[in-house]
């Protein structure tokens, strides 16, 4: 195992992928708990489709992908939040509306410009080779911003996650903090698409949180457990991808699936032990 890790460390693109992927996994895990509890878990899937459309536009314009995609996905996150709260188009319907529209725009733009080439597969399913040095620097900075903001406003996010109405009556600006969650999620989705792909990035948000909730019940315990599961699954998936030459994004997802099944089994054993 040590030999494999040493060999992996000899490839700069793998080191970059592990660095960025670990930070993205941490961000996704922290936000995932709130999103799942607020029943906004599919917002990650919707924003990933928006990200694909934005990346397609950036490719067509020969522009740097992240600076183009970030403001577009952030705007889509705020729009989804507004539609879900104040429109007759609720929740999953709003997400489906924006997601499918964005995906269609992306496919049309690509088909009319570069064609359905390897870059499209990278955006759809991820590639550890896709990140340039500039992307890595920007991704690290943005990931650190997400982590710092989450820690700074942890108590407020906890309040609106569990009882938004009560939080509002105590003076918490629930609308502002819901927008903060949407903002942080949008950034996490964009920087994660390069590694995981638009089709798989939402798994980093959903699986660790669901796995943790099988065993732990307190918000803090679930959050910390989700953090450990997410980063461990990502690193394990990258190692499996390197050894068996499987797609990195899909390998990470399958490790997350195994972790979910493992935690589900532990929860069953714990219930049986109480009876």
Short mmCIF file of the C-alpha atoms (twelve columns), coordinates in Angstrom:
data_MODEL
# 
_entry.id   MODEL 
# 
loop_
_atom_site.group_PDB 
_atom_site.id 
_atom_site.type_symbol 
_atom_site.label_atom_id 
_atom_site.label_alt_id 
_atom_site.label_comp_id 
_atom_site.label_asym_id 
_atom_site.label_seq_id 
_atom_site.Cartn_x 
_atom_site.Cartn_y 
_atom_site.Cartn_z 
_atom_site.pdbx_PDB_model_num 
ATOM 1   C CA . UNK A 1   0.000   0.000  0.000   1 
ATOM 2   C CA . UNK A 2   2.829   2.387  0.872   1 
ATOM 3   C CA . UNK A 3   4.440   1.685  -2.506  1 
ATOM 4   C CA . UNK A 4   1.195   2.596  -4.283  1 
ATOM 5   C CA . UNK A 5   0.880   5.874  -2.379  1 
ATOM 6   C CA . UNK A 6   4.502   6.770  -3.128  1 
ATOM 7   C CA . UNK A 7   3.967   6.005  -6.805  1 
ATOM 8   C CA . UNK A 8   0.806   8.136  -6.875  1 
ATOM 9   C CA . UNK A 9   2.679   11.016 -5.254  1 
ATOM 10  C CA . UNK A 10  5.059   10.968 -8.202  1 
ATOM 11  C CA . UNK A 11  2.310   12.153 -10.555 1 
ATOM 12  C CA . UNK A 12  1.603   15.900 -10.152 1 
ATOM 13  C CA . UNK A 13  -1.904  15.631 -11.645 1 
ATOM 14  C CA . UNK A 14  -2.876  13.042 -9.019  1 
ATOM 15  C CA . UNK A 15  -1.504  15.212 -6.211  1 
ATOM 16  C CA . UNK A 16  -3.559  18.143 -7.557  1 
ATOM 17  C CA . UNK A 17  -6.664  15.957 -7.805  1 
ATOM 18  C CA . UNK A 18  -6.272  14.668 -4.233  1 
ATOM 19  C CA . UNK A 19  -5.730  18.187 -2.869  1 
ATOM 20  C CA . UNK A 20  -8.715  19.747 -4.616  1 
ATOM 21  C CA . UNK A 21  -10.890 16.664 -4.266  1 
ATOM 22  C CA . UNK A 22  -10.307 16.417 -0.531  1 
ATOM 23  C CA . UNK A 23  -11.265 20.066 -0.028  1 
ATOM 24  C CA . UNK A 24  -14.343 19.699 -2.248  1 
ATOM 25  C CA . UNK A 25  -15.337 16.526 -0.385  1 
ATOM 26  C CA . UNK A 26  -15.115 18.391 2.923   1 
ATOM 27  C CA . UNK A 27  -17.238 21.262 1.599   1 
ATOM 28  C CA . UNK A 28  -19.819 18.912 0.097   1 
ATOM 29  C CA . UNK A 29  -20.059 16.859 3.288   1 
ATOM 30  C CA . UNK A 30  -20.613 19.895 5.514   1 
ATOM 31  C CA . UNK A 31  -23.257 21.393 3.237   1 
ATOM 32  C CA . UNK A 32  -24.822 18.019 2.486   1 
ATOM 33  C CA . UNK A 33  -26.122 17.558 6.018   1 
ATOM 34  C CA . UNK A 34  -28.094 20.811 5.892   1 
ATOM 35  C CA . UNK A 35  -29.303 20.185 2.336   1 
ATOM 36  C CA . UNK A 36  -30.519 16.672 3.097   1 
ATOM 37  C CA . UNK A 37  -32.270 17.725 6.313   1 
ATOM 38  C CA . UNK A 38  -33.917 20.676 4.535   1 
ATOM 39  C CA . UNK A 39  -34.961 18.315 1.713   1 
ATOM 40  C CA . UNK A 40  -32.878 20.271 -0.781  1 
ATOM 41  C CA . UNK A 41  -30.540 17.361 -1.504  1 
ATOM 42  C CA . UNK A 42  -31.339 17.358 -5.224  1 
ATOM 43  C CA . UNK A 43  -30.263 20.978 -5.551  1 
ATOM 44  C CA . UNK A 44  -26.755 19.630 -6.064  1 
ATOM 45  C CA . UNK A 45  -27.922 17.606 -9.041  1 
ATOM 46  C CA . UNK A 46  -29.757 20.598 -10.490 1 
ATOM 47  C CA . UNK A 47  -26.803 22.949 -10.079 1 
ATOM 48  C CA . UNK A 48  -24.428 20.393 -11.582 1 
ATOM 49  C CA . UNK A 49  -26.497 20.463 -14.781 1 
ATOM 50  C CA . UNK A 50  -26.347 24.256 -14.736 1 
ATOM 51  C CA . UNK A 51  -22.586 23.944 -14.273 1 
ATOM 52  C CA . UNK A 52  -22.362 21.715 -17.328 1 
ATOM 53  C CA . UNK A 53  -24.205 24.288 -19.404 1 
ATOM 54  C CA . UNK A 54  -21.940 27.067 -18.101 1 
ATOM 55  C CA . UNK A 55  -18.788 25.047 -18.810 1 
ATOM 56  C CA . UNK A 56  -20.056 24.356 -22.329 1 
ATOM 57  C CA . UNK A 57  -20.513 28.092 -22.908 1 
ATOM 58  C CA . UNK A 58  -17.010 28.765 -21.555 1 
ATOM 59  C CA . UNK A 59  -15.558 26.135 -23.891 1 
ATOM 60  C CA . UNK A 60  -17.384 27.647 -26.864 1 
ATOM 61  C CA . UNK A 61  -15.972 31.077 -25.976 1 
ATOM 62  C CA . UNK A 62  -12.458 29.658 -25.404 1 
ATOM 63  C CA . UNK A 63  -12.637 31.167 -21.917 1 
ATOM 64  C CA . UNK A 64  -11.350 29.853 -18.594 1 
ATOM 65  C CA . UNK A 65  -14.122 27.506 -17.333 1 
ATOM 66  C CA . UNK A 66  -14.339 28.343 -13.636 1 
ATOM 67  C CA . UNK A 67  -14.597 32.169 -13.850 1 
ATOM 68  C CA . UNK A 68  -17.456 31.755 -16.356 1 
ATOM 69  C CA . UNK A 69  -19.272 28.963 -14.546 1 
ATOM 70  C CA . UNK A 70  -19.139 30.278 -10.973 1 
ATOM 71  C CA . UNK A 71  -21.350 33.390 -11.371 1 
ATOM 72  C CA . UNK A 72  -23.818 31.496 -13.576 1 
ATOM 73  C CA . UNK A 73  -24.247 28.649 -11.084 1 
ATOM 74  C CA . UNK A 74  -24.489 31.059 -8.136  1 
ATOM 75  C CA . UNK A 75  -27.248 32.964 -9.958  1 
ATOM 76  C CA . UNK A 76  -29.033 29.655 -10.662 1 
ATOM 77  C CA . UNK A 77  -28.773 28.684 -6.975  1 
ATOM 78  C CA . UNK A 78  -30.413 31.940 -5.894  1 
ATOM 79  C CA . UNK A 79  -33.091 31.502 -8.571  1 
ATOM 80  C CA . UNK A 80  -33.829 27.957 -7.385  1 
ATOM 81  C CA . UNK A 81  -34.128 29.188 -3.822  1 
ATOM 82  C CA . UNK A 82  -36.478 32.000 -4.856  1 
ATOM 83  C CA . UNK A 83  -38.632 29.677 -6.968  1 
ATOM 84  C CA . UNK A 84  -38.890 27.131 -4.166  1 
ATOM 85  C CA . UNK A 85  -39.917 29.735 -1.585  1 
ATOM 86  C CA . UNK A 86  -42.139 32.161 -3.464  1 
ATOM 87  C CA . UNK A 87  -43.388 30.476 -6.608  1 
ATOM 88  C CA . UNK A 88  -46.100 28.025 -7.526  1 
ATOM 89  C CA . UNK A 89  -43.265 25.915 -8.979  1 
ATOM 90  C CA . UNK A 90  -42.041 24.096 -5.880  1 
ATOM 91  C CA . UNK A 91  -38.945 22.130 -4.865  1 
ATOM 92  C CA . UNK A 92  -38.133 19.251 -7.174  1 
ATOM 93  C CA . UNK A 93  -40.154 20.708 -10.049 1 
ATOM 94  C CA . UNK A 94  -38.116 23.934 -9.976  1 
ATOM 95  C CA . UNK A 95  -34.877 21.957 -9.873  1 
ATOM 96  C CA . UNK A 96  -35.958 19.740 -12.783 1 
ATOM 97  C CA . UNK A 97  -37.012 22.776 -14.819 1 
ATOM 98  C CA . UNK A 98  -33.677 24.564 -14.490 1 
ATOM 99  C CA . UNK A 99  -31.558 21.392 -14.645 1 
ATOM 100 C CA . UNK A 100 -32.993 20.037 -17.888 1 
ATOM 101 C CA . UNK A 101 -32.985 23.476 -19.526 1 
ATOM 102 C CA . UNK A 102 -29.328 24.022 -18.646 1 
ATOM 103 C CA . UNK A 103 -28.332 20.560 -19.825 1 
ATOM 104 C CA . UNK A 104 -30.109 21.142 -23.136 1 
ATOM 105 C CA . UNK A 105 -28.352 24.501 -23.588 1 
ATOM 106 C CA . UNK A 106 -24.997 22.864 -22.881 1 
ATOM 107 C CA . UNK A 107 -25.540 20.048 -25.374 1 
ATOM 108 C CA . UNK A 108 -26.723 22.458 -28.102 1 
ATOM 109 C CA . UNK A 109 -23.788 24.849 -27.560 1 
ATOM 110 C CA . UNK A 110 -21.263 22.028 -27.673 1 
ATOM 111 C CA . UNK A 111 -22.825 20.372 -30.719 1 
ATOM 112 C CA . UNK A 112 -22.669 23.692 -32.594 1 
ATOM 113 C CA . UNK A 113 -19.067 24.474 -31.633 1 
ATOM 114 C CA . UNK A 114 -16.530 21.846 -30.538 1 
ATOM 115 C CA . UNK A 115 -18.717 18.798 -31.116 1 
ATOM 116 C CA . UNK A 116 -19.308 15.908 -28.711 1 
ATOM 117 C CA . UNK A 117 -15.638 15.215 -27.993 1 
ATOM 118 C CA . UNK A 118 -13.551 14.009 -25.056 1 
ATOM 119 C CA . UNK A 119 -13.966 17.331 -23.240 1 
ATOM 120 C CA . UNK A 120 -17.706 16.664 -23.031 1 
ATOM 121 C CA . UNK A 121 -17.096 13.310 -21.329 1 
ATOM 122 C CA . UNK A 122 -14.756 15.045 -18.890 1 
ATOM 123 C CA . UNK A 123 -17.472 17.551 -17.974 1 
ATOM 124 C CA . UNK A 124 -20.169 14.890 -17.748 1 
ATOM 125 C CA . UNK A 125 -18.248 12.217 -15.822 1 
ATOM 126 C CA . UNK A 126 -15.130 13.987 -14.525 1 
ATOM 127 C CA . UNK A 127 -11.420 13.649 -15.166 1 
ATOM 128 C CA . UNK A 128 -8.469  14.078 -12.817 1 
ATOM 129 C CA . UNK A 129 -6.526  15.337 -15.840 1 
ATOM 130 C CA . UNK A 130 -8.960  18.198 -16.453 1 
ATOM 131 C CA . UNK A 131 -7.643  20.692 -13.918 1 
ATOM 132 C CA . UNK A 132 -5.037  23.262 -14.913 1 
ATOM 133 C CA . UNK A 133 -2.713  24.908 -12.402 1 
ATOM 134 C CA . UNK A 134 -4.889  28.037 -12.426 1 
ATOM 135 C CA . UNK A 135 -7.990  25.893 -11.756 1 
ATOM 136 C CA . UNK A 136 -6.234  24.273 -8.796  1 
ATOM 137 C CA . UNK A 137 -5.276  27.616 -7.222  1 
ATOM 138 C CA . UNK A 138 -8.791  29.022 -7.681  1 
ATOM 139 C CA . UNK A 139 -10.413 25.822 -6.413  1 
ATOM 140 C CA . UNK A 140 -8.272  25.731 -3.265  1 
ATOM 141 C CA . UNK A 141 -9.037  29.388 -2.490  1 
ATOM 142 C CA . UNK A 142 -12.778 28.942 -3.040  1 
ATOM 143 C CA . UNK A 143 -12.882 25.714 -1.022  1 
ATOM 144 C CA . UNK A 144 -11.179 27.418 1.908   1 
ATOM 145 C CA . UNK A 145 -13.678 30.294 1.666   1 
ATOM 146 C CA . UNK A 146 -16.572 27.797 1.808   1 
ATOM 147 C CA . UNK A 147 -15.079 26.021 4.849   1 
ATOM 148 C CA . UNK A 148 -14.370 29.268 6.703   1 
ATOM 149 C CA . UNK A 149 -17.860 30.672 6.059   1 
ATOM 150 C CA . UNK A 150 -19.512 27.422 7.138   1 
ATOM 151 C CA . UNK A 151 -17.547 27.385 10.401  1 
ATOM 152 C CA . UNK A 152 -18.199 31.096 11.036  1 
ATOM 153 C CA . UNK A 153 -21.974 30.746 10.621  1 
ATOM 154 C CA . UNK A 154 -22.318 27.178 11.911  1 
ATOM 155 C CA . UNK A 155 -24.807 28.084 14.666  1 
ATOM 156 C CA . UNK A 156 -27.067 30.047 12.305  1 
ATOM 157 C CA . UNK A 157 -27.008 27.280 9.699   1 
ATOM 158 C CA . UNK A 158 -27.813 24.756 12.418  1 
ATOM 159 C CA . UNK A 159 -30.789 26.873 13.500  1 
ATOM 160 C CA . UNK A 160 -32.358 27.242 10.061  1 
ATOM 161 C CA . UNK A 161 -31.722 23.584 9.245   1 
ATOM 162 C CA . UNK A 162 -33.726 22.194 12.156  1 
ATOM 163 C CA . UNK A 163 -36.441 24.761 12.715  1 
ATOM 164 C CA . UNK A 164 -36.481 27.650 10.285  1 
ATOM 165 C CA . UNK A 165 -39.730 29.110 11.632  1 
ATOM 166 C CA . UNK A 166 -38.465 29.179 15.217  1 
ATOM 167 C CA . UNK A 167 -35.133 30.615 14.069  1 
ATOM 168 C CA . UNK A 168 -36.978 33.399 12.273  1 
ATOM 169 C CA . UNK A 169 -39.015 34.274 15.363  1 
ATOM 170 C CA . UNK A 170 -35.800 34.576 17.398  1 
ATOM 171 C CA . UNK A 171 -34.424 37.160 14.999  1 
ATOM 172 C CA . UNK A 172 -32.292 34.999 12.699  1 
ATOM 173 C CA . UNK A 173 -32.293 36.310 9.132   1 
ATOM 174 C CA . UNK A 174 -33.368 33.003 7.635   1 
ATOM 175 C CA . UNK A 175 -33.541 34.313 4.072   1 
ATOM 176 C CA . UNK A 176 -29.944 35.520 4.253   1 
ATOM 177 C CA . UNK A 177 -28.624 32.221 5.606   1 
ATOM 178 C CA . UNK A 178 -30.608 30.186 3.090   1 
ATOM 179 C CA . UNK A 179 -28.921 32.288 0.426   1 
ATOM 180 C CA . UNK A 180 -25.574 31.562 2.085   1 
ATOM 181 C CA . UNK A 181 -26.222 27.811 1.845   1 
ATOM 182 C CA . UNK A 182 -27.177 28.214 -1.824  1 
ATOM 183 C CA . UNK A 183 -24.054 30.320 -2.467  1 
ATOM 184 C CA . UNK A 184 -21.695 27.837 -0.788  1 
ATOM 185 C CA . UNK A 185 -23.349 24.898 -2.540  1 
ATOM 186 C CA . UNK A 186 -22.993 26.572 -5.937  1 
ATOM 187 C CA . UNK A 187 -19.269 27.154 -5.431  1 
ATOM 188 C CA . UNK A 188 -18.735 23.577 -4.235  1 
ATOM 189 C CA . UNK A 189 -20.599 22.152 -7.222  1 
ATOM 190 C CA . UNK A 190 -18.618 24.171 -9.771  1 
ATOM 191 C CA . UNK A 191 -15.181 23.303 -8.426  1 
ATOM 192 C CA . UNK A 192 -16.201 19.668 -7.996  1 
ATOM 193 C CA . UNK A 193 -17.504 19.166 -11.534 1 
ATOM 194 C CA . UNK A 194 -13.975 19.175 -12.975 1 
ATOM 195 C CA . UNK A 195 -13.112 16.083 -10.927 1 
ATOM 196 C CA . UNK A 196 -16.425 14.273 -10.477 1 
ATOM 197 C CA . UNK A 197 -18.384 15.378 -13.528 1 
ATOM 198 C CA . UNK A 198 -21.840 16.929 -13.761 1 
ATOM 199 C CA . UNK A 199 -23.524 13.535 -13.492 1 
ATOM 200 C CA . UNK A 200 -21.740 12.435 -10.312 1 
ATOM 201 C CA . UNK A 201 -20.897 15.500 -8.211  1 
ATOM 202 C CA . UNK A 202 -24.202 15.481 -6.302  1 
ATOM 203 C CA . UNK A 203 -23.215 12.097 -4.828  1 
ATOM 204 C CA . UNK A 204 -20.587 13.869 -2.699  1 
ATOM 205 C CA . UNK A 205 -23.376 15.926 -1.143  1 
ATOM 206 C CA . UNK A 206 -25.955 13.185 -0.628  1 
ATOM 207 C CA . UNK A 207 -24.174 9.936  0.291   1 
ATOM 208 C CA . UNK A 208 -21.949 10.995 3.234   1 
ATOM 209 C CA . UNK A 209 -24.846 12.763 4.965   1 
ATOM 210 C CA . UNK A 210 -27.232 9.832  4.471   1 
ATOM 211 C CA . UNK A 211 -24.590 7.362  5.655   1 
ATOM 212 C CA . UNK A 212 -23.927 9.340  8.838   1 
ATOM 213 C CA . UNK A 213 -27.632 9.660  9.604   1 
ATOM 214 C CA . UNK A 214 -27.944 5.866  9.714   1 
ATOM 215 C CA . UNK A 215 -25.824 5.769  12.883  1 
ATOM 216 C CA . UNK A 216 -25.624 9.253  14.411  1 
ATOM 217 C CA . UNK A 217 -28.531 11.472 15.474  1 
ATOM 218 C CA . UNK A 218 -27.005 14.757 16.681  1 
ATOM 219 C CA . UNK A 219 -26.290 17.452 14.098  1 
ATOM 220 C CA . UNK A 220 -22.663 17.894 15.147  1 
ATOM 221 C CA . UNK A 221 -21.982 14.145 15.181  1 
ATOM 222 C CA . UNK A 222 -23.607 13.701 11.778  1 
ATOM 223 C CA . UNK A 223 -21.605 16.608 10.357  1 
ATOM 224 C CA . UNK A 224 -18.254 15.341 11.651  1 
ATOM 225 C CA . UNK A 225 -18.992 11.779 10.570  1 
ATOM 226 C CA . UNK A 226 -20.053 12.991 7.132   1 
ATOM 227 C CA . UNK A 227 -16.791 14.900 6.852   1 
ATOM 228 C CA . UNK A 228 -14.726 11.791 7.619   1 
ATOM 229 C CA . UNK A 229 -16.780 9.551  5.320   1 
ATOM 230 C CA . UNK A 230 -16.579 11.993 2.414   1 
ATOM 231 C CA . UNK A 231 -12.815 12.567 2.529   1 
ATOM 232 C CA . UNK A 232 -12.062 8.895  3.165   1 
ATOM 233 C CA . UNK A 233 -14.302 7.791  0.306   1 
ATOM 234 C CA . UNK A 234 -12.734 10.282 -2.078  1 
ATOM 235 C CA . UNK A 235 -9.178  9.255  -1.288  1 
ATOM 236 C CA . UNK A 236 -10.056 5.548  -1.424  1 
ATOM 237 C CA . UNK A 237 -11.807 6.071  -4.765  1 
ATOM 238 C CA . UNK A 238 -8.744  7.819  -6.217  1 
ATOM 239 C CA . UNK A 239 -6.494  4.959  -5.075  1 
ATOM 240 C CA . UNK A 240 -8.858  2.385  -6.621  1 
ATOM 241 C CA . UNK A 241 -8.962  4.434  -9.824  1 
ATOM 242 C CA . UNK A 242 -5.150  4.488  -9.969  1 
ATOM 243 C CA . UNK A 243 -4.673  0.786  -9.243  1 
ATOM 244 C CA . UNK A 244 -7.499  -0.628 -11.359 1 
ATOM 245 C CA . UNK A 245 -7.544  2.125  -14.027 1 
ATOM 246 C CA . UNK A 246 -11.224 2.888  -13.487 1 
ATOM 247 C CA . UNK A 247 -12.830 6.352  -13.917 1 
ATOM 248 C CA . UNK A 248 -12.041 8.460  -10.842 1 
ATOM 249 C CA . UNK A 249 -15.516 9.947  -10.354 1 
ATOM 250 C CA . UNK A 250 -17.313 6.627  -10.669 1 
ATOM 251 C CA . UNK A 251 -14.821 4.964  -8.302  1 
ATOM 252 C CA . UNK A 252 -15.451 7.613  -5.644  1 
ATOM 253 C CA . UNK A 253 -19.219 7.176  -5.999  1 
ATOM 254 C CA . UNK A 254 -18.990 3.390  -5.633  1 
ATOM 255 C CA . UNK A 255 -16.924 3.743  -2.455  1 
ATOM 256 C CA . UNK A 256 -19.618 6.098  -1.126  1 
ATOM 257 C CA . UNK A 257 -22.273 3.495  -1.969  1 
ATOM 258 C CA . UNK A 258 -20.307 0.834  -0.067  1 
ATOM 259 C CA . UNK A 259 -19.924 3.182  2.906   1 
ATOM 260 C CA . UNK A 260 -23.683 3.816  2.895   1 
ATOM 261 C CA . UNK A 261 -24.405 0.079  2.910   1 
ATOM 262 C CA . UNK A 262 -21.862 -0.429 5.704   1 
ATOM 263 C CA . UNK A 263 -23.412 2.278  7.890   1 
ATOM 264 C CA . UNK A 264 -26.901 0.945  7.125   1 
ATOM 265 C CA . UNK A 265 -25.761 -2.505 8.293   1 
ATOM 266 C CA . UNK A 266 -24.291 -0.988 11.469  1 
ATOM 267 C CA . UNK A 267 -27.610 0.772  12.151  1 
ATOM 268 C CA . UNK A 268 -29.499 -2.511 11.756  1 
ATOM 269 C CA . UNK A 269 -27.130 -4.259 14.177  1 
ATOM 270 C CA . UNK A 270 -27.504 -1.388 16.678  1 
ATOM 271 C CA . UNK A 271 -31.322 -1.646 16.523  1 
ATOM 272 C CA . UNK A 272 -31.218 -5.413 17.006  1 
ATOM 273 C CA . UNK A 273 -28.880 -4.965 19.960  1 
ATOM 274 C CA . UNK A 274 -31.407 -2.706 21.704  1 
ATOM 275 C CA . UNK A 275 -34.226 -5.239 21.335  1 
# 
